[in-house]
Amino acid sequence: MMMPYDLSAPPAISEGDAYYHTKRGALPRWHGWGVSWSLEGWAKFHPYQDVAHFAPTALLVVTGEKAWSRDIAKGLYDAANGPKQIHIVAKAGHRSFFAEYLK
């Protein structure tokens, strides 16, 4: 059974709901529950600071044109010091860019 989703929620939530609550993205055992330890881990993660230490390792950043996280990906790219490339998948969101890329 598909559950209704709330498009008035923040983009990080509503895009996931719009993707996973369809036949295309539905997973039989997925309940949409958050995991508190993952939120704690993200709170301690500082990619803009950490990426500066990657050089001289090359960095490839991939994001979707319509992704709520596009500005974050661009910030990560801008913060990198070594060789770098950014690829923006046309018409793609944060969770749907693989599907858009493979069309």
C-alpha positions, 0 to 999 in steps of 0.5 A: 500500500502506498502511503500519501506524502507531504509535499509541504515538508522540507525538500530533503523529506518531500523528495524522498517521499515523492520517490519512495512512495511510488511503484518505481521507488517502493521497497517492500520492507521499507517503512520510511523510519528515520534512524537517530544514529545516522542524524548524529553522524551527519551532525559530526560530518563536515565535508567542506573542511574534510575535502580540503585534505583529499588533495592531490586525490581527484574528486568527482562530484555528481548531483542532480539539476533539481536536487535539494542538495545541489548547493551542498554538492557545489560547495563541496566542489568549491572547497576541494583543492586538488583536481576536481570535476562536477557533473550535474545530471539534467532533470534529476533530483537527489534520489532520482538522478540514477534513473534520469541518467540511465534514460 
